[in-house]
Amino acid sequence: MFCIQKTIFEITTDKSFDGMRRKYKFSCLLFPEFNINNLVFAISSIYKGYDEFSEHKVNDLSYLKLPRGRSELINDLPKNIIIDYAHNPDSFKLFLSSIKNYFNNLVIVFGCGGNRDKTKRPEMLKIATENSNQVIFTSDNSRSESFYDIFKDASNGNKIDDVLAIEDRKDAIIYASTLIGDNDCLVILGKGHEETQEIDGKIIRFSDHEVINEIYK
């Protein structure tokens, strides 16, 4: 099983603030690297001498947590499950390229929103297939569009030998969970913290977290 290990990083200041070059060490439990990079930028942007930090020890930031459904490795499960809100090509590429080397195999569940930019659909599927071993394409707020029309758009120009379309998002997640071993990871993208689905003009309750809880707890 994958476990997020404590990451230690350093920030070295220049002399522009107080004439001294200072070095600070920090530790955190954020994952993957781009979130650590964002933390470094956040700390650096508020630099005012770091009076609250010590230069002589590792400053523990393990209390910092990301919002629900953002790079969220679900705790206390027998398998590796990550839920993330990524729902466009740029976020897909950044997220998947950052995590794929942590696991033997990735199984990805995602969909594309209906009544939204259709040109992004094949891009997202291409990125998903390039960064995984199996893709399950499913619904994600299909709105007034047919799920299979959305999948057809996403398939355009892509090799879909390793892509399975399962319209019901719950069924897709349940099936995907059967495909992962101990050193693999199921990545569920697109909805993150959201707790509803919009299909055929109706808002229905749906939570990726609740489905995972049903499967494993």
N, C-alpha and C positions, 0 to 999 in steps of 0.2 A: 504494500500500500504506500501511496505517496503521502508524505507529510511535509508541510511547509516548515522549513528550517529557518532559524533566526539568521537574518542577513545583516552583516556588519559593513558599513560604508564610512568613508571619511569625507569631510568637507574642509578644504584649506582656503582660508581667506587671503585676499591681497592686503596691501598696506594702505589702501585708500581711506579706510575708515578711521583707524587710530594709530597708523604708523607701524603696526605690528602684523607680522604674518602668523596666523594662528591655525591650528589643526584640531578639529573636533571629530570624534568617533561617535557613530550612532548605530543602534540595532533596531530592526523592525521585523514584522512577520508578514509584510505585504508580498504579493505574488501576482504576476511574474515581474520581469525586469522593468517594463515600462511604468509600472506603478511605483517602483522604487525610484526611478528617474524623476517621476512627477513629484515625489516627496522631496527629493534633493532640490529641485527647482523651487518648491514651495518654501522650504527652509531658507534657501538662499535669498529669495525675494523679500523676506522680512528681516534680513540681517541688520541687527542694531547692537552688535557686540556680543550677542548670545549670552547675556548675563545669566540666563536661567540654565545654561549648559556648562558642563565641566570640561576642561581641556585634559584632565588627568584620569578620566575613566570613560567607559563606553556608556553613552547616554541612551537609556532604554526607552524606545518608542513603541514597544510591543502592544501598548494599549490602543494604538491607532488601528481602526478597522475601516474597510471600504463599505459603502452602502450595500444594502441587500441586493443581490442579483448582479453585482459587478465583480467579475473575476472571483466568484464565490465557490470555493471548494467546500462542498457540503461535509460537515463534520460527522463523525461517529457512524460512518457507513462502511460496509464490508468491501465496497468498490469505490473507485474514483469517479466522482460526479462533479462537474463544474457547470454552473448556471451563469450566463452573462447576457447583458443587454445589447450586445453588438447587433446592429440591424442595417448596416450599409456596407458597401465594399471596403472602404477605408478601415472601418473598425474591425471587419472580418480579418483583413490581411494583418493588421497590427496584432490582434489578439491571437489568432491561430498560429502565426509564425513565431510568436513568443512562447507558446506552451507546448508545441508539438514535440520538442526534443526532451521533454520531461517524461514522456511515456512511450511505451513500445508501439501502441496503436491508438489512434483517435477514432471514435465513432461520433459523428456530428448529426444532431437533429436541429433543423431550422426550416423556416418558411419565409415567404415574401409577402408583404402587405398588399392587399387589393386596393385598387384605385389610387395607386402611387406610381412613381417613376418606373416604367417597365424596363428601361434600359439598364437598370441596376441589377435586375434579376439574373441574367446570365453571368454577369460579373461575380455576383455572390456565390453562385453555384460553382463556377470555375475555381474560385479561391478555396471553397470548401473541399472540393475533390482533390485539389493539389496539396492540401494540408491534412488529409485524413486517409483512413483505410476504408471507411464506409460512410456514406451520407444517407440519412433518412430525410427526405423532403416532406414537409408537413404543412399544416395550416398555421397562419399567423395573421389574424385579422384580415380574412379574405374579403370582408365587407360585401359589396354587391357583385364581385367577380367570382367566376367559377374557379374552384381550386385547381382543376385540371388545365384550365386556360393559363393560370399563373405558372403551373409547372411546365407547360409547353413553352412559355416565354423563357423561363429559366433554363430550359434544356437547349435552347437555340445555340448551336455552335459548340456545344459541350459534349464530351464523351460521358455517357450516363450508365456505363456498364456496372459501376459500383454505386449507383444511386437507386434508392427504392422510394416510391411515392406512397405515403400512407396519410390519407386526408385527416383522420381523427388524431389530434395532437397527443392525446393520452395514449392511444394505441401505439403511436409512433415511439413515444418515450418508453413504454413498457417493452416493446419489441427490441429497441436499441439497447436496453439494459441487459438483455440476454446475450449480447454480442461481445461484451467486454470481460477480459480476464483481470487478474490481480494487478498487473502492471500496465493496463490500458486505462483509457479514460473516456467516459461519455460526456460530451460537451453539448449543452442545450442552449441554443442562441436565440436571441431576438426579443424575448419578453422580459427577462430579468425579474424585476420586482412586481411586474404587473399581475393583476388577479382577475382579468376579464379577457374575453375574446369577442370580437365583433364579426358576426357571420350572418349574411342575408338580412342586414338591417337590425339584427337583434344583438343585444349585449348579454352575454352569458358568463357566468362565473367560471374562471379557469386559472389555475396556478401551477406552474411547473414544479414549484416546491411541494405542493400538496400531492402531486402525482408521485414524486420521488419518495415522499413519506409513506404513501400507500404501498409502494413496492418494497421498501426496505424496513419499515417500522410497523 
